[in-house]
Amino acid sequence: MTIWAATACGAKGKGMLPLPTRRAALDHLRRFVPRAGASYASGRNTDPGPGKPSAVSRLSPVVRYRLVTEQDVVAEVLGRHSFSAAGKFIQEVCWRTYWKGWVELRPAVWQRFLAERDAAKREADVMAAEAGRTGIDCFDAWARELVETGYLHNHARMWFASIWIFTLRLPWTLGADFFLRHLIDADPASNTLSWRWVAGLQTAGKTYLARADNIARYTEGRFAPRGLAEEAAALTEPPVGPAGKLEALATPDMAAPSLLLVHHEDLNAESLFAADAPVRGVLAACDPALLWGDAARRFAGEAMADAATRAETHFGCGSTLADRLDAETLLSAARAVGARQVLTPCAPVGPVADALAGLEPVLAAEGIALRPVRRRWDAGLWPHARRGFFAFDAEIEGHLRAEGML
Ligand SMILES: Cc1cc2nc3c(=O)[nH]c(=O)nc-3n(C[C@H](O)[C@H](O)[C@H](O)COP(=O)(O)OP(=O)(O)OC[C@H]3O[C@@H](n4cnc5c(N)ncnc54)[C@H](O)[C@@H]3O)c2cc1C
């Protein structure tokens, strides 16, 4: 079995982003929490530029891989602020939950994106845009910032996507692909649906137009772009179809000798499985082929090593780090501990879920059950992502009350 070789986090903007351990993520979160109320609400739209103090949390890399969960973030914030004082920040955290749920109920949207992206790659040339050689000052700076740091402020992501689609008239799927290949927090749901939203596909007919005065104002005068599109006609597509149901998961046998599989979609196994779960060994598999870019691979690889160490302590057993999530790796790890069951955090729509779907019958043929377990946060909130965000938003407070968080 190949052992993952951890490397130093390569993002040049790492000074402002949390390092890839849970300890560092929690420290970063706790330093941010005092600012999660009014200062976040009033300052969150301003992008002062790379390396500059900003009103936003820059927590997305650690939330993406669940070094800290949305529940951890909201609980920490509610320890300091009331629900209404931190309402804007909690709402933004829940945008992530909403996008994840939305795709979970309509997985075909992700498949459609992949197919359209691959078709567009054969037709369009986006080299100048990706290299930051368009002559549009802000756009070129953000293209370079993205590649160099693996992060962009939310407002910059919106402006960038809008200019890509409506000024440069490039296929949105290739812009989304550019983000996937460079963002440390690259995420199938948040990225795809945010690009769709800018393009007018997500909320049919409603687009986002980047305006020069808005950019100048919220970048504190750093940019004065010229020649931006003055209108943004929504793109169109065949109907996506109605929301389906969240897939029902079989209940794990909590007496069966088990291997715990940790994958990069959820690096916090100890908050999902009790210490007395029948875990005989841990396989911590971070397969670079299931991510898109090197910055994300480095970050997730280091975070995986941290997750394996925490799981060893929590379950009191050994762990193996692997850089493959394939049948041979999984079966040999399961056999080594006599497992009849593989417990794993439920992976949302994306490459890890696809890999697990392919591995399930291979394990079953050996008499080993694959048992993904969904977090209560996801099980409680994802089913409400059936329509627009505002219907979803109305469910958040009730969920937090039901979970004893309010
Ligand atoms: C075109 C485009 C592409 C995007 N691609 C991604 C992506 O691949 N991965 C990703 O995690 N986010 C993506 N986002 C959402 C958002 O830009 C980032 O999550 C946010 O900028 C992260 O910075 P932060 O942690 O400082 O956010 P904060 O403002 O401090 O928010 C706290 C947390 O809430 C969540 N969050 C905040 N805003 C959003 C949002 N609009 N949508 C979803 N979650 C949100 C993130 O987990 C974030 O860490 C995208 C947005 C756009 C417009």
The ligand as a Gaussian input file, in Angstrom:
#p B3LYP/6-31G(d) Opt

LIG

0 1
 C      -18.546000      31.542000      -8.612000
 C      -18.399000      31.052000      -7.203000
 C      -17.756000      29.847000      -6.934000
 C      -17.644000      29.363000      -5.625000
 N      -16.998000      28.166000      -5.405000
 C      -16.914000      27.673000      -4.138000
 C      -16.273000      26.437000      -3.887000
 O      -15.803000      25.730000      -4.796000
 N      -16.181000      26.021000      -2.593000
 C      -16.687000      26.746000      -1.548000
 O      -16.575000      26.327000      -0.393000
 N      -17.338000      27.915000      -1.777000
 C      -17.452000      28.401000      -3.029000
 N      -18.085000      29.604000      -3.234000
 C      -18.765000      30.258000      -2.108000
 C      -17.967000      31.335000      -1.369000
 O      -17.406000      32.237000      -2.265000
 C      -16.856000      30.766000      -0.482000
 O      -17.339000      29.708000       0.318000
 C      -16.339000      31.890000       0.428000
 O      -15.850000      32.943000      -0.339000
 C      -15.300000      31.366000       1.337000
 O      -14.675000      32.409000       2.040000
 P      -14.858000      32.548000       3.620000
 O      -14.580000      31.243000       4.271000
 O      -14.048000      33.710000       4.062000
 O      -16.402000      32.870000       3.739000
 P      -17.268000      33.524000       4.913000
 O      -17.989000      34.681000       4.328000
 O      -16.490000      33.782000       6.121000
 O      -18.355000      32.402000       5.176000
 C      -18.187000      31.341000       6.146000
 C      -18.399000      30.001000       5.480000
 O      -19.705000      29.905000       4.905000
 C      -19.676000      29.204000       3.671000
 N      -20.088000      30.153000       2.621000
 C      -20.016000      31.493000       2.641000
 N      -20.562000      32.031000       1.522000
 C      -20.968000      30.986000       0.774000
 C      -21.616000      30.871000      -0.490000
 N      -21.972000      31.956000      -1.189000
 N      -21.889000      29.640000      -0.951000
 C      -21.568000      28.533000      -0.242000
 N      -20.958000      28.578000       0.966000
 C      -20.670000      29.784000       1.469000
 C      -18.229000      28.745000       3.473000
 O      -18.095000      27.431000       3.981000
 C      -17.467000      29.741000       4.330000
 O      -16.241000      29.223000       4.792000
 C      -18.204000      30.104000      -4.543000
 C      -18.857000      31.316000      -4.824000
 C      -18.943000      31.797000      -6.121000
 C      -19.654000      33.103000      -6.368000

